[in-house]
Amino acid sequence: MWVRASSDVDMYLKGYVDVSLDESKRRLNDQQLKWISQLQQEDKIEIRFNTKFFTSGDSREIEQAGVLGAIIGSALSLLVCFILSFPLGVLAAVYLEEFAPKNRFSRIIEVNINNLAAVPSIVFGLLGLAIFLNFFGLPRSTPLVGGMVLALMTLPTIIIASRASLRAVPPSIRKRQWVSVQARCKQLFITSCHLRCLEC
């Protein structure tokens, strides 16, 4: 049966502990160093790759701590960010590019979107702290708050990139697609009306 040694033993085995120092200035005393030497002579101590680092969560003991909780929390935060920012960003870009009237209000929105894309991430973090945590009272430890702040931070970038992609489509292809969409909608409307008339 093998057990994990403390981080002090690991540092000693890797040569980072100065044995010439006084015992009071070292984290390992002389008796512990003798035990380690005896275990080394009996081949009962080894340096192995710590696989528990990827499968363990938080711990106050350094040798038992892992990154599993951080990986899951980051993945959930990215999932919340994607669910919120991607649909909203694409729909906002389509509305601003295709349907929004070109007036002063739409120009103000465009300027604000461009300004928000240049705001540092620390400002969005403070905004999330002030609004989501202090005002709405959401819990600190959930990935929901982090995902919402990430969504606010990435939303301007998604809108700008989506609008640039829409502008890159040639007008001829856009009009052709628009005509085909109108024809399909008209056909669907006629079919639904015909079915309602049959039901009557």
Steps between C-alpha positions, in 0.01 A plus 500: 500500500641837394408834656585854392775674694485866595626775274796553736621146431459559128708818519770313695515215248533751215792669673336828597555461876832619642599230752790713631258744660412479866211271586291793623525667157385194305150359456637147543687411818795264523290204608272539199802520269629173648164334434504622141854372448404162645198476270721588202746225588215247522353624166176585675484859379454604137428811297194439281278709278206624705191399300277613788588857402250475213231306687497674839335821608605771742687404814691671779772237462725589205568140399127418491384805305390474137357698212182301433276761663666781305463313169131425558431857615675645194308267267167595658584871483586467129175309442295776665694761300437319171128447570450869581739686271486307172125520425467856630808619311400346167138618526610851596743507205231384256255759632750787488623406154176401327198644680600795720420843352804714429431783742669670792392234750654215303822699457519553878457124552779428250736744671424347841563147366837608360589669829403194705728282286798709620415493871754303713382176656557628855224756444258223402608309812423800721169542318412138571600544865285812539192381309479121513641447850415814696177611330341167398661302782615203292737256676872551449601138446274416206623504138182690412641839597830439323319383187275806500797736535682315220186528286489877553869522415480294179166637376645812326767290326241250373276782374786674317626175344150392395427837340831486314409153372160622382659795322743265324213323321455647149170686448399272210522187715324673786209609279475155344483336842250759619273424204521125564420553869200715406380235256529227761318708760226578248468133409485403867234765565291382203531135612396581857203704376398214269514250788288726719243531225487119469450468873208741483 
